[in-house]
Amino acid sequence: MPIYAYQCRSCGHEFSTLVRGGETPECPSCAAVDLERQLSLIAKPVEPSAASTGPACGAPMGACGTGGCPAFAGD
Ligand SMILES: [Zn+2]
């Protein structure tokens, strides 16, 4: 489900909310439904995690498997 940013035309309050198909959100501040949908789609930032994406041996990305990785040295 997409999350859209809105600005309330009634009170000017800006907010973002999940929008299910066909539903019209209302302003959490004044409950108006006269909202202007902002162009920007709010996406959850994906936080890079070196611990989960890096090689298990702890070598820098790109070094593993090229001969310089201690995890492969004794193979
Ligand atoms: Zn409002």
N, CA, C, O and the ligand as a Tripos MOL2 file, in Angstrom:
@<TRIPOS>MOLECULE
protein
  301   299    76     0     0
PROTEIN
NO_CHARGES

@<TRIPOS>ATOM
      1 N           0.8490   -1.2020    0.0000 N.3       1 MET1
      2 CA          0.0000    0.0000    0.0000 C.3       1 MET1
      3 C           0.8790    1.2450    0.0000 C.2       1 MET1
      4 O           1.8400    1.3390    0.7630 O.2       1 MET1
      5 N           0.5490    2.1660   -0.8350 N.am      2 PRO2
      6 CA          1.3810    3.3630   -0.9310 C.3       2 PRO2
      7 C           1.1460    4.3150    0.2290 C.2       2 PRO2
      8 O           0.0520    4.3860    0.7890 O.2       2 PRO2
      9 N           2.1710    5.0270    0.5670 N.am      3 ILE3
     10 CA          2.0470    6.0910    1.5610 C.3       3 ILE3
     11 C           2.1780    7.4200    0.8320 C.2       3 ILE3
     12 O           3.1780    7.6750    0.1610 O.2       3 ILE3
     13 N           1.1650    8.2600    0.9670 N.am      4 TYR4
     14 CA          1.1830    9.5410    0.2910 C.3       4 TYR4
     15 C           1.2710   10.6820    1.2990 C.2       4 TYR4
     16 O           0.8090   10.5900    2.4360 O.2       4 TYR4
     17 N           1.8890   11.7610    0.8210 N.am      5 ALA5
     18 CA          1.9570   12.9660    1.6350 C.3       5 ALA5
     19 C           0.8210   13.9010    1.2100 C.2       5 ALA5
     20 O           0.5390   14.0600    0.0220 O.2       5 ALA5
     21 N           0.1980   14.4940    2.1760 N.am      6 TYR6
     22 CA         -0.9060   15.4040    1.9070 C.3       6 TYR6
     23 C          -0.6990   16.7200    2.6380 C.2       6 TYR6
     24 O          -0.0150   16.8020    3.6580 O.2       6 TYR6
     25 N          -1.3230   17.7500    2.0660 N.am      7 GLN7
     26 CA         -1.4400   18.9940    2.8050 C.3       7 GLN7
     27 C          -2.9160   19.3530    2.8530 C.2       7 GLN7
     28 O          -3.6080   19.3670    1.8350 O.2       7 GLN7
     29 N          -3.3650   19.6360    4.0350 N.am      8 CYS8
     30 CA         -4.7660   19.9890    4.2430 C.3       8 CYS8
     31 C          -5.0230   21.4000    3.7220 C.2       8 CYS8
     32 O          -4.3320   22.3470    4.0980 O.2       8 CYS8
     33 N          -6.0280   21.5290    2.8490 N.am      9 ARG9
     34 CA         -6.3630   22.8560    2.3240 C.3       9 ARG9
     35 C          -7.1060   23.6930    3.3660 C.2       9 ARG9
     36 O          -7.1880   24.9170    3.2620 O.2       9 ARG9
     37 N          -7.6370   23.0100    4.3560 N.am     10 SER10
     38 CA         -8.4210   23.7140    5.3570 C.3      10 SER10
     39 C          -7.5410   24.3830    6.4110 C.2      10 SER10
     40 O          -7.7300   25.5530    6.7440 O.2      10 SER10
     41 N          -6.5640   23.6100    6.9350 N.am     11 CYS11
     42 CA         -5.7550   24.1600    8.0200 C.3      11 CYS11
     43 C          -4.2760   24.2070    7.6720 C.2      11 CYS11
     44 O          -3.4720   24.7550    8.4260 O.2      11 CYS11
     45 N          -3.9140   23.6250    6.5180 N.am     12 GLY12
     46 CA         -2.5220   23.6960    6.0910 C.3      12 GLY12
     47 C          -1.6300   22.6310    6.7010 C.2      12 GLY12
     48 O          -0.4230   22.6100    6.4600 O.2      12 GLY12
     49 N          -2.2170   21.7580    7.4820 N.am     13 HIS13
     50 CA         -1.4470   20.7060    8.1300 C.3      13 HIS13
     51 C          -0.8990   19.7330    7.0850 C.2      13 HIS13
     52 O          -1.6130   19.2970    6.1830 O.2      13 HIS13
     53 N           0.3700   19.4090    7.2290 N.am     14 GLU14
     54 CA          0.9850   18.4380    6.3270 C.3      14 GLU14
     55 C           1.1810   17.1240    7.0530 C.2      14 GLU14
     56 O           1.5980   17.0870    8.2110 O.2      14 GLU14
     57 N           0.8710   16.0410    6.3430 N.am     15 PHE15
     58 CA          1.0250   14.7220    6.9500 C.3      15 PHE15
     59 C           1.1450   13.6880    5.8460 C.2      15 PHE15
     60 O           0.8700   13.9650    4.6790 O.2      15 PHE15
     61 N           1.5530   12.5100    6.2330 N.am     16 SER16
     62 CA          1.5900   11.4090    5.2780 C.3      16 SER16
     63 C           0.8150   10.2490    5.8740 C.2      16 SER16
     64 O           0.7780   10.0530    7.0890 O.2      16 SER16
     65 N           0.2050    9.4970    4.9940 N.am     17 THR17
     66 CA         -0.6420    8.4170    5.4820 C.3      17 THR17
     67 C          -0.7230    7.2830    4.4780 C.2      17 THR17
     68 O          -0.5420    7.4820    3.2770 O.2      17 THR17
     69 N          -0.9920    6.1200    4.9740 N.am     18 LEU18
     70 CA         -1.2680    4.9780    4.1090 C.3      18 LEU18
     71 C          -2.6240    5.1910    3.4300 C.2      18 LEU18
     72 O          -3.5950    5.6040    4.0630 O.2      18 LEU18
     73 N          -2.6650    4.9020    2.1420 N.am     19 VAL19
     74 CA         -3.9260    5.0590    1.4220 C.3      19 VAL19
     75 C          -4.3160    3.7430    0.7770 C.2      19 VAL19
     76 O          -3.6430    3.2580   -0.1330 O.2      19 VAL19
     77 N          -5.3940    3.1780    1.2510 N.am     20 ARG20
     78 CA         -5.9040    1.9670    0.6260 C.3      20 ARG20
     79 C          -6.7180    2.3520   -0.6030 C.2      20 ARG20
     80 O          -7.1590    3.4930   -0.7410 O.2      20 ARG20
     81 N          -6.9070    1.3940   -1.4790 N.am     21 GLY21
     82 CA         -7.6020    1.6930   -2.7230 C.3      21 GLY21
     83 C          -8.9600    2.3160   -2.5010 C.2      21 GLY21
     84 O          -9.7990    1.7540   -1.7960 O.2      21 GLY21
     85 N          -9.1820    3.4650   -3.0920 N.am     22 GLY22
     86 CA        -10.4860    4.1050   -3.0560 C.3      22 GLY22
     87 C         -10.7880    4.9070   -1.8060 C.2      22 GLY22
     88 O         -11.7860    5.6240   -1.7400 O.2      22 GLY22
     89 N          -9.9130    4.7800   -0.8110 N.am     23 GLU23
     90 CA        -10.1820    5.5180    0.4170 C.3      23 GLU23
     91 C          -9.6440    6.9420    0.3440 C.2      23 GLU23
     92 O          -8.6090    7.2130   -0.2640 O.2      23 GLU23
     93 N         -10.3790    7.8280    0.9780 N.am     24 THR24
     94 CA         -9.9170    9.2100    1.0600 C.3      24 THR24
     95 C          -9.5240    9.5070    2.4980 C.2      24 THR24
     96 O         -10.3540    9.4300    3.4020 O.2      24 THR24
     97 N          -8.2740    9.8430    2.7050 N.am     25 PRO25
     98 CA         -7.8530   10.1330    4.0740 C.3      25 PRO25
     99 C          -8.4150   11.4670    4.5500 C.2      25 PRO25
    100 O          -8.8570   12.2880    3.7460 O.2      25 PRO25
    101 N          -8.3950   11.6680    5.8260 N.am     26 GLU26
    102 CA         -8.8130   12.9620    6.3480 C.3      26 GLU26
    103 C          -7.7010   13.5630    7.1730 C.2      26 GLU26
    104 O          -6.8290   12.8540    7.6750 O.2      26 GLU26
    105 N          -7.7360   14.8660    7.3100 N.am     27 CYS27
    106 CA         -6.7110   15.5740    8.0480 C.3      27 CYS27
    107 C          -6.7250   15.1510    9.5160 C.2      27 CYS27
    108 O          -7.7660   15.2310   10.1680 O.2      27 CYS27
    109 N          -5.6020   14.7080   10.0370 N.am     28 PRO28
    110 CA         -5.5540   14.2980   11.4380 C.3      28 PRO28
    111 C          -5.6730   15.4890   12.3960 C.2      28 PRO28
    112 O          -5.8820   15.3180   13.5970 O.2      28 PRO28
    113 N          -5.5370   16.6900   11.8420 N.am     29 SER29
    114 CA         -5.5850   17.8760   12.6830 C.3      29 SER29
    115 C          -6.9990   18.4330   12.8110 C.2      29 SER29
    116 O          -7.4570   18.7810   13.8990 O.2      29 SER29
    117 N          -7.6870   18.5070   11.6460 N.am     30 CYS30
    118 CA         -9.0140   19.1290   11.6780 C.3      30 CYS30
    119 C         -10.0940   18.2480   11.0630 C.2      30 CYS30
    120 O         -11.2580   18.6430   10.9880 O.2      30 CYS30
    121 N          -9.7000   17.0390   10.6180 N.am     31 ALA31
    122 CA        -10.6470   16.0590   10.0850 C.3      31 ALA31
    123 C         -11.2590   16.4660    8.7550 C.2      31 ALA31
    124 O         -12.2310   15.8580    8.3070 O.2      31 ALA31
    125 N         -10.6990   17.4900    8.1170 N.am     32 ALA32
    126 CA        -11.1850   17.8660    6.7950 C.3      32 ALA32
    127 C         -10.7430   16.8310    5.7690 C.2      32 ALA32
    128 O          -9.7160   16.1730    5.9390 O.2      32 ALA32
    129 N         -11.5180   16.6930    4.7130 N.am     33 VAL33
    130 CA        -11.1440   15.7720    3.6430 C.3      33 VAL33
    131 C         -10.7320   16.5440    2.3870 C.2      33 VAL33
    132 O         -10.5160   15.9570    1.3270 O.2      33 VAL33
    133 N         -10.6280   17.8560    2.5230 N.am     34 ASP34
    134 CA        -10.1880   18.6740    1.4050 C.3      34 ASP34
    135 C          -8.6720   18.7460    1.4160 C.2      34 ASP34
    136 O          -8.0690   19.6940    1.9170 O.2      34 ASP34
    137 N          -8.0830   17.7100    0.8460 N.am     35 LEU35
    138 CA         -6.6400   17.5580    0.9360 C.3      35 LEU35
    139 C          -5.9940   17.6630   -0.4330 C.2      35 LEU35
    140 O          -6.5850   17.2970   -1.4500 O.2      35 LEU35
    141 N          -4.7980   18.1590   -0.4370 N.am     36 GLU36
    142 CA         -4.0180   18.2030   -1.6660 C.3      36 GLU36
    143 C          -2.9060   17.1830   -1.5570 C.2      36 GLU36
    144 O          -2.0640   17.2510   -0.6620 O.2      36 GLU36
    145 N          -2.9140   16.2330   -2.4820 N.am     37 ARG37
    146 CA         -1.8790   15.2010   -2.4170 C.3      37 ARG37
    147 C          -0.5820   15.7400   -2.9800 C.2      37 ARG37
    148 O          -0.5440   16.2890   -4.0810 O.2      37 ARG37
    149 N           0.4710   15.5770   -2.2160 N.am     38 GLN38
    150 CA          1.7810   16.0270   -2.6630 C.3      38 GLN38
    151 C           2.3250   15.0510   -3.6890 C.2      38 GLN38
    152 O           1.9430   13.8820   -3.7290 O.2      38 GLN38
    153 N           3.2280   15.5620   -4.5200 N.am     39 LEU39
    154 CA          3.7610   14.7320   -5.6010 C.3      39 LEU39
    155 C           4.7210   13.6700   -5.0990 C.2      39 LEU39
    156 O           4.8680   12.6080   -5.7040 O.2      39 LEU39
    157 N           5.3650   13.9670   -3.9940 N.am     40 SER40
    158 CA          6.3890   13.0460   -3.5250 C.3      40 SER40
    159 C           5.7700   11.8470   -2.8290 C.2      40 SER40
    160 O           4.9490   11.9780   -1.9210 O.2      40 SER40
    161 N           6.1800   10.7000   -3.2770 N.am     41 LEU41
    162 CA          5.7530    9.4750   -2.6160 C.3      41 LEU41
    163 C           6.7490    9.1800   -1.5100 C.2      41 LEU41
    164 O           7.9540    9.0910   -1.7430 O.2      41 LEU41
    165 N           6.2340    9.0320   -0.3280 N.am     42 ILE42
    166 CA          7.1200    8.7900    0.7960 C.3      42 ILE42
    167 C           7.5310    7.3230    0.8250 C.2      42 ILE42
    168 O           6.6910    6.4300    0.9420 O.2      42 ILE42
    169 N           8.7970    7.0960    0.7190 N.am     43 ALA43
    170 CA          9.2880    5.7260    0.7640 C.3      43 ALA43
    171 C          10.1370    5.5340    2.0130 C.2      43 ALA43
    172 O          10.8770    6.4200    2.4400 O.2      43 ALA43
    173 N          10.0040    4.3710    2.5630 N.am     44 LYS44
    174 CA         10.8200    4.0900    3.7320 C.3      44 LYS44
    175 C          12.2830    4.0120    3.3300 C.2      44 LYS44
    176 O          12.6220    3.3010    2.3840 O.2      44 LYS44
    177 N          13.1400    4.7150    4.0160 N.am     45 PRO45
    178 CA         14.5630    4.6410    3.6980 C.3      45 PRO45
    179 C          15.1160    3.2690    4.0240 C.2      45 PRO45
    180 O          14.8200    2.6830    5.0660 O.2      45 PRO45
    181 N          15.9160    2.7820    3.1180 N.am     46 VAL46
    182 CA         16.5390    1.4890    3.3570 C.3      46 VAL46
    183 C          17.9270    1.7270    3.9350 C.2      46 VAL46
    184 O          18.8140    2.2670    3.2730 O.2      46 VAL46
    185 N          18.0860    1.3180    5.1610 N.am     47 GLU47
    186 CA         19.3720    1.5450    5.7930 C.3      47 GLU47
    187 C          20.3600    0.4410    5.4200 C.2      47 GLU47
    188 O          20.1240   -0.7390    5.6790 O.2      47 GLU47
    189 N          21.4510    0.8460    4.8160 N.am     48 PRO48
    190 CA         22.4570   -0.1580    4.4710 C.3      48 PRO48
    191 C          23.0930   -0.7320    5.7270 C.2      48 PRO48
    192 O          23.4340   -0.0060    6.6610 O.2      48 PRO48
    193 N          23.2410   -2.0110    5.7290 N.am     49 SER49
    194 CA         23.8450   -2.6550    6.8810 C.3      49 SER49
    195 C          25.0440   -3.4720    6.4200 C.2      49 SER49
    196 O          24.8830   -4.5300    5.8120 O.2      49 SER49
    197 N          26.2200   -2.9920    6.7030 N.am     50 ALA50
    198 CA         27.4300   -3.6740    6.2640 C.3      50 ALA50
    199 C          27.5530   -5.0440    6.9170 C.2      50 ALA50
    200 O          28.1370   -5.9690    6.3530 O.2      50 ALA50
    201 N          26.9960   -5.1530    8.1040 N.am     51 ALA51
    202 CA         27.1110   -6.4100    8.8370 C.3      51 ALA51
    203 C          26.3220   -7.5280    8.1630 C.2      51 ALA51
    204 O          26.7100   -8.6940    8.2250 O.2      51 ALA51
    205 N          25.2160   -7.1660    7.5200 N.am     52 SER52
    206 CA         24.3760   -8.2020    6.9270 C.3      52 SER52
    207 C          24.6440   -8.3910    5.4350 C.2      52 SER52
    208 O          24.2920   -9.4260    4.8690 O.2      52 SER52
    209 N          25.2620   -7.4020    4.7990 N.am     53 THR53
    210 CA         25.4660   -7.4960    3.3560 C.3      53 THR53
    211 C          26.9130   -7.7860    2.9880 C.2      53 THR53
    212 O          27.2020   -8.1970    1.8640 O.2      53 THR53
    213 N          27.8140   -7.5760    3.9260 N.am     54 GLY54
    214 CA         29.2210   -7.7890    3.6370 C.3      54 GLY54
    215 C          29.5880   -9.2580    3.6830 C.2      54 GLY54
    216 O          28.8090  -10.0800    4.1640 O.2      54 GLY54
    217 N          30.7650   -9.5920    3.1870 N.am     55 PRO55
    218 CA         31.2360  -10.9800    3.2420 C.3      55 PRO55
    219 C          31.3430  -11.4660    4.6770 C.2      55 PRO55
    220 O          31.6060  -10.6840    5.5900 O.2      55 PRO55
    221 N          31.1390  -12.7520    4.8670 N.am     56 ALA56
    222 CA         31.1590  -13.3250    6.2040 C.3      56 ALA56
    223 C          32.5340  -13.2220    6.8470 C.2      56 ALA56
    224 O          32.6560  -13.1940    8.0710 O.2      56 ALA56
    225 N          33.5760  -13.1640    6.0050 N.am     57 CYS57
    226 CA         34.9280  -13.1400    6.5340 C.3      57 CYS57
    227 C          35.3120  -11.7630    7.0590 C.2      57 CYS57
    228 O          36.3430  -11.6100    7.7140 O.2      57 CYS57
    229 N          34.4680  -10.7420    6.7690 N.am     58 GLY58
    230 CA         34.7640   -9.4200    7.2720 C.3      58 GLY58
    231 C          35.6530   -8.6070    6.3650 C.2      58 GLY58
    232 O          35.9900   -7.4700    6.6950 O.2      58 GLY58
    233 N          36.0460   -9.1590    5.2260 N.am     59 ALA59
    234 CA         36.8660   -8.4100    4.2850 C.3      59 ALA59
    235 C          36.0370   -7.2960    3.6520 C.2      59 ALA59
    236 O          34.8130   -7.4070    3.5830 O.2      59 ALA59
    237 N          36.6670   -6.2480    3.1990 N.am     60 PRO60
    238 CA         35.9300   -5.1740    2.5310 C.3      60 PRO60
    239 C          35.2210   -5.6990    1.2850 C.2      60 PRO60
    240 O          35.6840   -6.6390    0.6400 O.2      60 PRO60
    241 N          34.1000   -5.0790    0.9610 N.am     61 MET61
    242 CA         33.3470   -5.5010   -0.2170 C.3      61 MET61
    243 C          34.2430   -5.4440   -1.4520 C.2      61 MET61
    244 O          34.9110   -4.4380   -1.6880 O.2      61 MET61
    245 N          34.2600   -6.5090   -2.2300 N.am     62 GLY62
    246 CA         35.0630   -6.5370   -3.4450 C.3      62 GLY62
    247 C          36.3630   -7.2840   -3.2580 C.2      62 GLY62
    248 O          36.9260   -7.8060   -4.2200 O.2      62 GLY62
    249 N          36.8500   -7.3420   -2.0170 N.am     63 ALA63
    250 CA         38.1180   -8.0160   -1.7730 C.3      63 ALA63
    251 C          37.9160   -9.5180   -1.6240 C.2      63 ALA63
    252 O          38.8060  -10.3120   -1.9300 O.2      63 ALA63
    253 N          36.7310   -9.8930   -1.1470 N.am     64 CYS64
    254 CA         36.4730  -11.3010   -0.9050 C.3      64 CYS64
    255 C          36.3750  -12.0700   -2.2200 C.2      64 CYS64
    256 O          35.6760  -11.6380   -3.1370 O.2      64 CYS64
    257 N          37.0570  -13.1890   -2.3190 N.am     65 GLY65
    258 CA         36.9980  -14.0180   -3.4950 C.3      65 GLY65
    259 C          37.9740  -13.6260   -4.5740 C.2      65 GLY65
    260 O          37.9930  -14.2440   -5.6380 O.2      65 GLY65
    261 N          38.7790  -12.6220   -4.3320 N.am     66 THR66
    262 CA         39.7300  -12.1790   -5.3440 C.3      66 THR66
    263 C          41.1340  -12.6700   -5.0370 C.2      66 THR66
    264 O          42.0820  -12.3050   -5.7340 O.2      66 THR66
    265 N          41.2810  -13.4810   -4.0180 N.am     67 GLY67
    266 CA         42.5910  -13.9810   -3.6510 C.3      67 GLY67
    267 C          43.1510  -13.3140   -2.4090 C.2      67 GLY67
    268 O          44.0770  -13.8230   -1.7780 O.2      67 GLY67
    269 N          42.5840  -12.1790   -2.0700 N.am     68 GLY68
    270 CA         43.0930  -11.4530   -0.9090 C.3      68 GLY68
    271 C          42.3160  -11.7570    0.3540 C.2      68 GLY68
    272 O          42.6290  -11.2400    1.4270 O.2      68 GLY68
    273 N          41.3120  -12.5890    0.2250 N.am     69 CYS69
    274 CA         40.4640  -12.8700    1.3750 C.3      69 CYS69
    275 C          41.0070  -14.0500    2.1560 C.2      69 CYS69
    276 O          41.2090  -15.1300    1.6000 O.2      69 CYS69
    277 N          41.2420  -13.8500    3.4310 N.am     70 PRO70
    278 CA         41.7750  -14.9300    4.2740 C.3      70 PRO70
    279 C          40.8420  -16.1290    4.3520 C.2      70 PRO70
    280 O          41.2930  -17.2450    4.6100 O.2      70 PRO70
    281 N          39.5510  -15.9170    4.1350 N.am     71 ALA71
    282 CA         38.5860  -17.0000    4.2190 C.3      71 ALA71
    283 C          38.7620  -17.9930    3.0710 C.2      71 ALA71
    284 O          38.3430  -19.1460    3.1710 O.2      71 ALA71
    285 N          39.3870  -17.5390    1.9800 N.am     72 PHE72
    286 CA         39.5700  -18.3920    0.8210 C.3      72 PHE72
    287 C          41.0430  -18.8040    0.6340 C.2      72 PHE72
    288 O          41.3810  -19.5590   -0.2780 O.2      72 PHE72
    289 N          41.9090  -18.2880    1.5250 N.am     73 ALA73
    290 CA         43.3520  -18.4910    1.3410 C.3      73 ALA73
    291 C          43.7350  -19.9560    1.4340 C.2      73 ALA73
    292 O          44.6070  -20.4120    0.6940 O.2      73 ALA73
    293 N          43.1000  -20.7050    2.3300 N.am     74 GLY74
    294 CA         43.5170  -22.0750    2.5350 C.3      74 GLY74
    295 C          42.7360  -23.0790    1.7190 C.2      74 GLY74
    296 O          42.8230  -24.2810    1.9690 O.2      74 GLY74
    297 N          41.9840  -22.6150    0.7600 N.am     75 ASP75
    298 CA         41.1420  -23.5020   -0.0260 C.3      75 ASP75
    299 C          41.9530  -24.3060   -1.0520 C.2      75 ASP75
    300 O          41.3860  -25.1040   -1.7980 O.2      75 ASP75
    301 ZN         -6.6430   20.1830    8.4250 Zn       76 ZN76
@<TRIPOS>BOND
     1     1     2 1
     2     2     3 1
     3     3     4 2
     4     3     5 am
     5     5     6 1
     6     6     7 1
     7     7     8 2
     8     7     9 am
     9     9    10 1
    10    10    11 1
    11    11    12 2
    12    11    13 am
    13    13    14 1
    14    14    15 1
    15    15    16 2
    16    15    17 am
    17    17    18 1
    18    18    19 1
    19    19    20 2
    20    19    21 am
    21    21    22 1
    22    22    23 1
    23    23    24 2
    24    23    25 am
    25    25    26 1
    26    26    27 1
    27    27    28 2
    28    27    29 am
    29    29    30 1
    30    30    31 1
    31    31    32 2
    32    31    33 am
    33    33    34 1
    34    34    35 1
    35    35    36 2
    36    35    37 am
    37    37    38 1
    38    38    39 1
    39    39    40 2
    40    39    41 am
    41    41    42 1
    42    42    43 1
    43    43    44 2
    44    43    45 am
    45    45    46 1
    46    46    47 1
    47    47    48 2
    48    47    49 am
    49    49    50 1
    50    50    51 1
    51    51    52 2
    52    51    53 am
    53    53    54 1
    54    54    55 1
    55    55    56 2
    56    55    57 am
    57    57    58 1
    58    58    59 1
    59    59    60 2
    60    59    61 am
    61    61    62 1
    62    62    63 1
    63    63    64 2
    64    63    65 am
    65    65    66 1
    66    66    67 1
    67    67    68 2
    68    67    69 am
    69    69    70 1
    70    70    71 1
    71    71    72 2
    72    71    73 am
    73    73    74 1
    74    74    75 1
    75    75    76 2
    76    75    77 am
    77    77    78 1
    78    78    79 1
    79    79    80 2
    80    79    81 am
    81    81    82 1
    82    82    83 1
    83    83    84 2
    84    83    85 am
    85    85    86 1
    86    86    87 1
    87    87    88 2
    88    87    89 am
    89    89    90 1
    90    90    91 1
    91    91    92 2
    92    91    93 am
    93    93    94 1
    94    94    95 1
    95    95    96 2
    96    95    97 am
    97    97    98 1
    98    98    99 1
    99    99   100 2
   100    99   101 am
   101   101   102 1
   102   102   103 1
   103   103   104 2
   104   103   105 am
   105   105   106 1
   106   106   107 1
   107   107   108 2
   108   107   109 am
   109   109   110 1
   110   110   111 1
   111   111   112 2
   112   111   113 am
   113   113   114 1
   114   114   115 1
   115   115   116 2
   116   115   117 am
   117   117   118 1
   118   118   119 1
   119   119   120 2
   120   119   121 am
   121   121   122 1
   122   122   123 1
   123   123   124 2
   124   123   125 am
   125   125   126 1
   126   126   127 1
   127   127   128 2
   128   127   129 am
   129   129   130 1
   130   130   131 1
   131   131   132 2
   132   131   133 am
   133   133   134 1
   134   134   135 1
   135   135   136 2
   136   135   137 am
   137   137   138 1
   138   138   139 1
   139   139   140 2
   140   139   141 am
   141   141   142 1
   142   142   143 1
   143   143   144 2
   144   143   145 am
   145   145   146 1
   146   146   147 1
   147   147   148 2
   148   147   149 am
   149   149   150 1
   150   150   151 1
   151   151   152 2
   152   151   153 am
   153   153   154 1
   154   154   155 1
   155   155   156 2
   156   155   157 am
   157   157   158 1
   158   158   159 1
   159   159   160 2
   160   159   161 am
   161   161   162 1
   162   162   163 1
   163   163   164 2
   164   163   165 am
   165   165   166 1
   166   166   167 1
   167   167   168 2
   168   167   169 am
   169   169   170 1
   170   170   171 1
   171   171   172 2
   172   171   173 am
   173   173   174 1
   174   174   175 1
   175   175   176 2
   176   175   177 am
   177   177   178 1
   178   178   179 1
   179   179   180 2
   180   179   181 am
   181   181   182 1
   182   182   183 1
   183   183   184 2
   184   183   185 am
   185   185   186 1
   186   186   187 1
   187   187   188 2
   188   187   189 am
   189   189   190 1
   190   190   191 1
   191   191   192 2
   192   191   193 am
   193   193   194 1
   194   194   195 1
   195   195   196 2
   196   195   197 am
   197   197   198 1
   198   198   199 1
   199   199   200 2
   200   199   201 am
   201   201   202 1
   202   202   203 1
   203   203   204 2
   204   203   205 am
   205   205   206 1
   206   206   207 1
   207   207   208 2
   208   207   209 am
   209   209   210 1
   210   210   211 1
   211   211   212 2
   212   211   213 am
   213   213   214 1
   214   214   215 1
   215   215   216 2
   216   215   217 am
   217   217   218 1
   218   218   219 1
   219   219   220 2
   220   219   221 am
   221   221   222 1
   222   222   223 1
   223   223   224 2
   224   223   225 am
   225   225   226 1
   226   226   227 1
   227   227   228 2
   228   227   229 am
   229   229   230 1
   230   230   231 1
   231   231   232 2
   232   231   233 am
   233   233   234 1
   234   234   235 1
   235   235   236 2
   236   235   237 am
   237   237   238 1
   238   238   239 1
   239   239   240 2
   240   239   241 am
   241   241   242 1
   242   242   243 1
   243   243   244 2
   244   243   245 am
   245   245   246 1
   246   246   247 1
   247   247   248 2
   248   247   249 am
   249   249   250 1
   250   250   251 1
   251   251   252 2
   252   251   253 am
   253   253   254 1
   254   254   255 1
   255   255   256 2
   256   255   257 am
   257   257   258 1
   258   258   259 1
   259   259   260 2
   260   259   261 am
   261   261   262 1
   262   262   263 1
   263   263   264 2
   264   263   265 am
   265   265   266 1
   266   266   267 1
   267   267   268 2
   268   267   269 am
   269   269   270 1
   270   270   271 1
   271   271   272 2
   272   271   273 am
   273   273   274 1
   274   274   275 1
   275   275   276 2
   276   275   277 am
   277   277   278 1
   278   278   279 1
   279   279   280 2
   280   279   281 am
   281   281   282 1
   282   282   283 1
   283   283   284 2
   284   283   285 am
   285   285   286 1
   286   286   287 1
   287   287   288 2
   288   287   289 am
   289   289   290 1
   290   290   291 1
   291   291   292 2
   292   291   293 am
   293   293   294 1
   294   294   295 1
   295   295   296 2
   296   295   297 am
   297   297   298 1
   298   298   299 1
   299   299   300 2
@<TRIPOS>SUBSTRUCTURE
     1 MET1         2 RESIDUE 1 A MET
     2 PRO2         6 RESIDUE 1 A PRO
     3 ILE3        10 RESIDUE 1 A ILE
     4 TYR4        14 RESIDUE 1 A TYR
     5 ALA5        18 RESIDUE 1 A ALA
     6 TYR6        22 RESIDUE 1 A TYR
     7 GLN7        26 RESIDUE 1 A GLN
     8 CYS8        30 RESIDUE 1 A CYS
     9 ARG9        34 RESIDUE 1 A ARG
    10 SER10       38 RESIDUE 1 A SER
    11 CYS11       42 RESIDUE 1 A CYS
    12 GLY12       46 RESIDUE 1 A GLY
    13 HIS13       50 RESIDUE 1 A HIS
    14 GLU14       54 RESIDUE 1 A GLU
    15 PHE15       58 RESIDUE 1 A PHE
    16 SER16       62 RESIDUE 1 A SER
    17 THR17       66 RESIDUE 1 A THR
    18 LEU18       70 RESIDUE 1 A LEU
    19 VAL19       74 RESIDUE 1 A VAL
    20 ARG20       78 RESIDUE 1 A ARG
    21 GLY21       82 RESIDUE 1 A GLY
    22 GLY22       86 RESIDUE 1 A GLY
    23 GLU23       90 RESIDUE 1 A GLU
    24 THR24       94 RESIDUE 1 A THR
    25 PRO25       98 RESIDUE 1 A PRO
    26 GLU26      102 RESIDUE 1 A GLU
    27 CYS27      106 RESIDUE 1 A CYS
    28 PRO28      110 RESIDUE 1 A PRO
    29 SER29      114 RESIDUE 1 A SER
    30 CYS30      118 RESIDUE 1 A CYS
    31 ALA31      122 RESIDUE 1 A ALA
    32 ALA32      126 RESIDUE 1 A ALA
    33 VAL33      130 RESIDUE 1 A VAL
    34 ASP34      134 RESIDUE 1 A ASP
    35 LEU35      138 RESIDUE 1 A LEU
    36 GLU36      142 RESIDUE 1 A GLU
    37 ARG37      146 RESIDUE 1 A ARG
    38 GLN38      150 RESIDUE 1 A GLN
    39 LEU39      154 RESIDUE 1 A LEU
    40 SER40      158 RESIDUE 1 A SER
    41 LEU41      162 RESIDUE 1 A LEU
    42 ILE42      166 RESIDUE 1 A ILE
    43 ALA43      170 RESIDUE 1 A ALA
    44 LYS44      174 RESIDUE 1 A LYS
    45 PRO45      178 RESIDUE 1 A PRO
    46 VAL46      182 RESIDUE 1 A VAL
    47 GLU47      186 RESIDUE 1 A GLU
    48 PRO48      190 RESIDUE 1 A PRO
    49 SER49      194 RESIDUE 1 A SER
    50 ALA50      198 RESIDUE 1 A ALA
    51 ALA51      202 RESIDUE 1 A ALA
    52 SER52      206 RESIDUE 1 A SER
    53 THR53      210 RESIDUE 1 A THR
    54 GLY54      214 RESIDUE 1 A GLY
    55 PRO55      218 RESIDUE 1 A PRO
    56 ALA56      222 RESIDUE 1 A ALA
    57 CYS57      226 RESIDUE 1 A CYS
    58 GLY58      230 RESIDUE 1 A GLY
    59 ALA59      234 RESIDUE 1 A ALA
    60 PRO60      238 RESIDUE 1 A PRO
    61 MET61      242 RESIDUE 1 A MET
    62 GLY62      246 RESIDUE 1 A GLY
    63 ALA63      250 RESIDUE 1 A ALA
    64 CYS64      254 RESIDUE 1 A CYS
    65 GLY65      258 RESIDUE 1 A GLY
    66 THR66      262 RESIDUE 1 A THR
    67 GLY67      266 RESIDUE 1 A GLY
    68 GLY68      270 RESIDUE 1 A GLY
    69 CYS69      274 RESIDUE 1 A CYS
    70 PRO70      278 RESIDUE 1 A PRO
    71 ALA71      282 RESIDUE 1 A ALA
    72 PHE72      286 RESIDUE 1 A PHE
    73 ALA73      290 RESIDUE 1 A ALA
    74 GLY74      294 RESIDUE 1 A GLY
    75 ASP75      298 RESIDUE 1 A ASP
    76 ZN76       301 GROUP 0 **** ****
